[in-house]
Amino acid sequence: MQFIVRGIPREVADEVRRTHSSPEYGHPAHLELATGTGPCRCCLRPFVAGVDRRLLFTYRPAGDGSSLMAPGPVFIHADHCEAFADDGFPPCLRELPLAFEARATGGRVMAISAQPGMSAELQLQSLLARDEVEWVHVRHAVAGCFIASVKEKGPAVSRGAWFIDSPG
């Protein structure tokens, strides 16, 4: 099974950089020097602590249009970066404690997997193989904050139309 993994769309990240406020809410974005590795929710690369500038803001991940998706704090690079657009699971996320939250129509949480000894791919395959699951949110297993969304690449992509920047 192949996956499409996407963080915050570049257009949304660039708007936050331009306005210094969170989308949908208008709360001010906080600029700081990175004290941790993140990752950036746009390019999905870790921050370089003490070097990279980052913006903290409130973000509500995309759902299926009828979902009540909870907002939460996220970080992006303060300077422009390209959104992660490769196929497969980003290798730089493997070092983080991750939780995978399987979602169905209406944003219902169908299952959660947070198994440190199991690869991200195996956990995603197990969750996405369920008929009712349309996408998976990747969250930081300790902080609980949104990192990225995942869907199966191929025919199953038509099950959910929640990616704003769906390439290929």
C-alpha positions as CSV (number, residue, x, y, z in Angstrom):
1,M,0.0,0.0,0.0
2,Q,1.3,3.4,-0.9
3,F,0.5,6.6,1.0
4,I,0.1,10.3,0.3
5,V,1.2,12.3,3.4
6,R,0.5,16.0,3.6
7,G,1.1,18.6,6.2
8,I,-0.3,22.1,6.1
9,P,-0.7,23.3,2.5
10,R,2.0,25.8,1.4
11,E,-0.7,28.4,0.6
12,V,-2.0,28.3,4.2
13,A,1.5,28.5,5.7
14,D,2.5,31.4,3.4
15,E,-0.7,33.2,4.5
16,V,0.3,32.8,8.1
17,R,3.7,34.1,7.4
18,R,2.3,37.1,5.6
19,T,-0.4,38.0,8.1
20,H,1.2,36.6,11.3
21,S,-2.2,35.3,12.3
22,S,-3.9,31.9,12.4
23,P,-6.2,30.9,9.6
24,E,-9.9,30.8,10.5
25,Y,-9.3,32.3,13.9
26,G,-7.2,35.4,13.5
27,H,-5.2,34.7,16.7
28,P,-1.8,36.2,16.5
29,A,1.0,33.9,15.4
30,H,4.0,33.8,17.8
31,L,7.5,34.1,16.3
32,E,10.4,32.4,18.1
33,L,13.7,30.8,17.7
34,A,13.2,27.0,17.7
35,T,13.8,25.4,21.0
36,G,12.9,21.9,19.8
37,T,12.9,19.9,16.6
38,G,9.2,20.3,15.7
39,P,8.7,19.3,12.9
40,C,7.5,22.1,10.6
41,R,3.9,21.2,9.7
42,C,4.4,22.4,6.1
43,C,7.6,20.8,4.9
44,L,7.6,18.1,7.7
45,R,11.3,18.6,8.3
46,P,12.6,19.0,11.8
47,F,13.7,22.4,13.1
48,V,17.3,23.2,14.0
49,A,17.0,24.2,17.6
50,G,18.7,27.6,18.2
51,V,19.0,28.3,14.5
52,D,15.6,28.1,12.8
53,R,12.9,30.8,13.3
54,R,9.4,29.4,13.6
55,L,5.8,30.5,13.9
56,L,3.4,29.0,16.4
57,F,-0.3,29.4,15.6
58,T,-3.7,27.7,16.0
59,Y,-4.6,25.4,13.2
60,R,-7.6,23.3,12.4
61,P,-6.7,20.4,10.1
62,A,-8.9,19.8,7.0
63,G,-11.7,17.2,7.3
64,D,-14.3,16.0,4.9
65,G,-16.5,19.1,4.9
66,S,-18.8,17.8,7.6
67,S,-16.1,17.2,10.3
68,L,-15.7,19.0,13.5
69,M,-11.9,18.8,13.6
70,A,-10.3,20.2,16.8
71,P,-7.9,23.1,16.4
72,G,-4.6,23.1,18.2
73,P,-1.1,24.6,18.2
74,V,1.3,23.9,15.4
75,F,4.7,25.3,14.2
76,I,5.9,26.2,10.7
77,H,9.2,27.7,9.5
78,A,9.0,31.5,9.8
79,D,10.6,31.7,6.3
80,H,9.1,30.1,3.2
81,C,9.5,26.4,2.8
82,E,8.0,24.0,0.2
83,A,5.2,21.7,1.4
84,F,6.1,18.0,1.7
85,A,5.0,16.5,-1.6
86,D,6.8,13.1,-1.9
87,D,5.1,9.8,-1.8
88,G,5.5,7.6,1.2
89,F,6.1,8.3,4.8
90,P,8.6,11.1,5.6
91,P,11.8,9.5,7.0
92,C,12.4,12.5,9.3
93,L,9.2,11.8,11.2
94,R,10.3,8.3,12.2
95,E,12.3,9.6,15.2
96,L,9.2,11.2,16.8
97,P,6.8,9.5,19.1
98,L,3.8,9.2,16.8
99,A,0.1,8.4,17.1
100,F,-2.1,7.6,14.2
101,E,-5.7,8.6,14.4
102,A,-8.0,6.8,11.8
103,R,-10.9,8.9,10.7
104,A,-14.2,8.2,8.8
105,T,-16.9,10.4,7.3
106,G,-17.9,13.2,9.6
107,G,-14.4,13.1,11.2
108,R,-15.3,10.2,13.5
109,V,-12.3,8.7,15.1
110,M,-12.4,5.0,14.3
111,A,-9.2,3.8,15.8
112,I,-5.9,5.1,17.3
113,S,-2.5,3.4,16.9
114,A,0.5,4.4,18.9
115,Q,2.9,1.5,18.8
116,P,6.5,2.6,19.1
117,G,7.9,-0.8,18.1
118,M,5.9,-1.0,14.9
119,S,6.8,0.9,11.7
120,A,4.6,3.8,10.6
121,E,3.9,2.0,7.3
122,L,2.5,-1.1,9.2
123,Q,0.3,1.0,11.4
124,L,-1.0,3.0,8.5
125,Q,-1.7,-0.1,6.4
126,S,-3.6,-1.6,9.3
127,L,-5.7,1.5,9.8
128,L,-6.3,2.3,6.1
129,A,-7.3,-1.3,5.3
130,R,-10.6,-0.7,7.3
131,D,-13.5,0.0,5.0
132,E,-14.8,2.9,7.1
133,V,-11.5,4.7,7.4
134,E,-11.0,7.5,4.9
135,W,-7.9,9.2,6.2
136,V,-5.4,9.1,9.1
137,H,-4.2,12.1,11.1
138,V,-0.6,11.8,12.3
139,R,-0.2,13.4,15.8
140,H,2.7,13.8,18.2
141,A,2.1,10.9,20.7
142,V,3.2,13.0,23.7
143,A,2.0,16.5,22.9
144,G,-1.1,15.3,20.9
145,C,-0.7,18.1,18.2
146,F,-1.4,17.6,14.5
147,I,1.5,16.8,12.3
148,A,0.1,15.6,9.0
149,S,-2.7,13.8,7.2
150,V,-2.4,10.5,5.3
151,K,-4.5,8.7,2.8
152,E,-4.0,5.7,0.6
153,K,-2.6,6.5,-2.9
154,G,-4.6,5.1,-5.8
155,P,-8.3,4.3,-6.2
156,A,-9.0,4.8,-2.5
157,V,-8.1,8.5,-2.8
158,S,-11.6,9.1,-4.1
159,R,-13.0,8.1,-0.7
160,G,-12.0,11.3,0.9
161,A,-11.6,14.8,-0.7
162,W,-9.9,16.6,2.1
163,F,-6.5,17.4,0.7
164,I,-6.3,21.0,-0.5
165,D,-3.0,20.4,-2.4
166,S,-3.4,16.8,-3.7
167,P,-0.7,16.2,-6.2
168,G,-0.8,13.1,-8.3
